[in-house]
Amino acid sequence: MPTATGFSVSKTDTDVRQHLSIKEVADLTGSSYDTVRRWISRGQLRAYYFSKRMIRIDWNDVLAMREEVNPATFDYVNGGGAK
């Protein structure tokens, strides 16, 4: 679980902390609050209502939207890639 914002997660509160606020997702991804809202509205990131005004995002959904910037293949790493 994330620790970039200073919180740590124990086994007992994993279910509760598995869901992050929009601000927490923004802080952890280095994005703005508005960017996270945009991801949600475009369907790039799933979010859940826990009450009328409380929106939470599952940490696994944040991890699922990651992309490799420059994927290295086994051959490339071992000297067989482009020269």
C-alpha positions as a Markdown table, in Angstrom:
| # | Residue | x | y | z |
|---|---|---|---|---|
| 1 | Met | 0.0 | 0.0 | 0.0 |
| 2 | Pro | 1.2 | 3.5 | -0.6 |
| 3 | Thr | 3.3 | 5.4 | 1.9 |
| 4 | Ala | 4.2 | 8.5 | -0.1 |
| 5 | Thr | 1.8 | 10.7 | 1.9 |
| 6 | Gly | 3.1 | 9.4 | 5.2 |
| 7 | Phe | 0.4 | 6.9 | 6.1 |
| 8 | Ser | 1.0 | 3.2 | 6.5 |
| 9 | Val | -1.4 | 0.4 | 6.4 |
| 10 | Ser | -1.7 | -2.5 | 8.8 |
| 11 | Lys | -3.4 | -5.8 | 8.1 |
| 12 | Thr | -6.4 | -4.8 | 10.2 |
| 13 | Asp | -7.3 | -1.7 | 8.2 |
| 14 | Thr | -6.4 | -2.9 | 4.7 |
| 15 | Asp | -10.1 | -3.0 | 3.5 |
| 16 | Val | -10.6 | 0.6 | 4.7 |
| 17 | Arg | -7.4 | 2.0 | 3.3 |
| 18 | Gln | -7.7 | 0.1 | 0.0 |
| 19 | His | -9.9 | 3.0 | -1.1 |
| 20 | Leu | -8.3 | 6.3 | -1.5 |
| 21 | Ser | -9.7 | 9.8 | -1.9 |
| 22 | Ile | -9.2 | 11.8 | -5.0 |
| 23 | Lys | -6.7 | 14.0 | -3.3 |
| 24 | Glu | -4.7 | 11.0 | -2.1 |
| 25 | Val | -4.6 | 9.6 | -5.6 |
| 26 | Ala | -3.5 | 13.0 | -6.9 |
| 27 | Asp | -0.7 | 13.2 | -4.3 |
| 28 | Leu | 0.5 | 9.6 | -4.9 |
| 29 | Thr | 0.5 | 9.9 | -8.7 |
| 30 | Gly | 2.0 | 13.5 | -8.8 |
| 31 | Ser | -1.1 | 14.7 | -10.5 |
| 32 | Ser | -3.6 | 17.4 | -9.7 |
| 33 | Tyr | -7.0 | 16.9 | -8.2 |
| 34 | Asp | -8.6 | 18.1 | -11.5 |
| 35 | Thr | -6.6 | 15.5 | -13.4 |
| 36 | Val | -7.8 | 12.7 | -11.3 |
| 37 | Arg | -11.4 | 13.9 | -11.7 |
| 38 | Arg | -10.8 | 14.0 | -15.4 |
| 39 | Trp | -9.6 | 10.4 | -15.4 |
| 40 | Ile | -12.7 | 9.4 | -13.6 |
| 41 | Ser | -15.1 | 11.3 | -15.9 |
| 42 | Arg | -13.3 | 9.8 | -19.0 |
| 43 | Gly | -13.6 | 6.3 | -17.6 |
| 44 | Gln | -9.8 | 5.9 | -17.3 |
| 45 | Leu | -10.1 | 5.4 | -13.6 |
| 46 | Arg | -13.0 | 3.7 | -11.7 |
| 47 | Ala | -14.4 | 5.5 | -8.7 |
| 48 | Tyr | -17.0 | 4.5 | -6.1 |
| 49 | Tyr | -19.5 | 6.4 | -4.1 |
| 50 | Phe | -19.4 | 5.5 | -0.4 |
| 51 | Ser | -22.0 | 8.1 | 0.4 |
| 52 | Lys | -23.7 | 11.0 | -1.4 |
| 53 | Arg | -20.5 | 13.1 | -1.3 |
| 54 | Met | -17.7 | 10.6 | -0.6 |
| 55 | Ile | -15.9 | 9.3 | -3.7 |
| 56 | Arg | -13.2 | 6.7 | -3.3 |
| 57 | Ile | -10.8 | 5.0 | -5.7 |
| 58 | Asp | -9.5 | 1.4 | -5.2 |
| 59 | Trp | -5.7 | 1.4 | -5.1 |
| 60 | Asn | -5.7 | -1.6 | -7.5 |
| 61 | Asp | -7.5 | 0.5 | -10.1 |
| 62 | Val | -4.8 | 3.1 | -9.8 |
| 63 | Leu | -2.1 | 0.5 | -10.3 |
| 64 | Ala | -4.0 | -0.9 | -13.3 |
| 65 | Met | -3.8 | 2.3 | -15.2 |
| 66 | Arg | 0.0 | 2.5 | -15.0 |
| 67 | Glu | 1.9 | 2.3 | -18.4 |
| 68 | Glu | 5.5 | 1.5 | -19.1 |
| 69 | Val | 7.3 | 4.5 | -20.5 |
| 70 | Asn | 10.0 | 2.7 | -22.3 |
| 71 | Pro | 9.6 | -1.1 | -22.1 |
| 72 | Ala | 12.8 | -3.0 | -22.3 |
| 73 | Thr | 12.8 | -6.5 | -23.8 |
| 74 | Phe | 14.9 | -9.3 | -22.5 |
| 75 | Asp | 17.0 | -9.2 | -25.8 |
| 76 | Tyr | 17.6 | -5.4 | -25.6 |
| 77 | Val | 18.7 | -5.6 | -21.9 |
| 78 | Asn | 21.1 | -8.4 | -22.8 |
| 79 | Gly | 22.7 | -6.6 | -25.8 |
| 80 | Gly | 20.6 | -8.0 | -28.6 |
| 81 | Gly | 18.4 | -4.9 | -29.1 |
| 82 | Ala | 18.6 | -1.9 | -31.4 |
| 83 | Lys | 22.1 | -0.4 | -31.7 |
